[in-house]
Amino acid sequence: MEHKLAPVVRSGKRIEAIRLMVSEEADIASRTDIGTAFGTLQIEASSAIPKGYAYLLEKPLTPGGISFAWVTKRKPP
């Protein structure tokens, strides 16, 4: 997780504005946040995201830097 988060934060994005977007079916969806080396990362579950996919998204989007990064993009077996 942190190796995906690092480039986003280092590009100038604030950890408070980044969300880990996950499927409502994901095990981690029951949590509201997760601790990282960069601070607390908010978790947001969505029925629009298939299980097995997760990404980092800055909310709201701001110009410059990296605002999106895949964490996982595969369907579970």
C-alpha positions as a printed Julia matrix, in Angstrom:
77×3 Matrix{Float64}:
   0.0     0.0     0.0
   2.63    2.52    1.03
   4.68    1.99   -2.13
   1.59    3.06   -4.12
   0.83    5.96   -1.78
   4.39    7.35   -1.68
   4.46    8.85   -5.23
   1.07   10.5    -4.69
   2.13   12.15   -1.42
   5.57   13.07   -2.76
   3.93   14.75   -5.76
   2.49   17.3    -3.34
  -0.86   15.76   -2.42
  -1.99   15.92    1.22
  -2.79   12.61    2.95
  -5.96   14.24    4.35
  -7.32   14.65    0.81
  -6.51   11.13   -0.42
  -9.04    8.3    -0.21
  -8.51    4.57   -0.61
 -11.46    3.6    -2.8
 -12.53   -0.05   -2.38
 -15.43   -2.35   -3.15
 -18.2    -2.62   -0.57
 -17.42   -6.36   -0.64
 -13.75   -5.91    0.29
 -12.67   -7.03    3.77
 -11.18   -3.6     4.45
 -14.5    -1.87    3.59
 -15.64   -2.28    7.2
 -12.89    0.14    8.3
 -13.02    3.92    8.0
  -9.27    4.52    7.91
  -5.84    2.91    7.98
  -2.57    4.16    9.42
   0.35    4.71    7.04
   3.85    6.16    7.29
   2.36    9.35    5.8
  -0.53    9.62    8.26
  -4.08    8.32    8.41
  -5.6     7.32    5.07
  -9.4     7.45    4.8
 -11.17    4.42    3.3
 -14.25    4.88    1.14
 -16.29    1.89   -0.03
 -18.41    1.98   -3.18
 -20.82   -0.45   -4.82
 -19.52    0.83   -8.19
 -16.09   -0.75   -7.58
 -15.84   -4.5    -8.27
 -14.29   -6.7    -5.59
 -10.56   -7.06   -6.21
 -10.07   -3.48   -7.38
  -8.83   -0.6    -5.24
  -7.3     2.77   -6.0
  -6.1     5.97   -4.4
  -7.99    9.13   -5.33
  -7.57   12.72   -4.25
 -10.91   14.29   -3.24
 -11.47   16.97   -4.32
  -9.07   16.9    -7.25
  -6.5    19.68   -7.39
  -4.15   20.67  -10.23
  -0.65   19.24  -10.46
   0.9    16.13   -9.01
  -0.59   12.64   -8.99
  -4.3    12.46   -8.08
  -4.95    8.78   -8.93
  -3.06    5.51   -8.47
  -4.12    1.87   -8.75
  -3.56   -0.22   -5.63
  -5.04   -3.46   -7.03
  -6.81   -4.13  -10.29
  -7.56   -7.8   -10.48
 -10.57   -9.92   -9.88
 -10.27  -12.32   -6.94
 -10.41  -16.05   -7.72
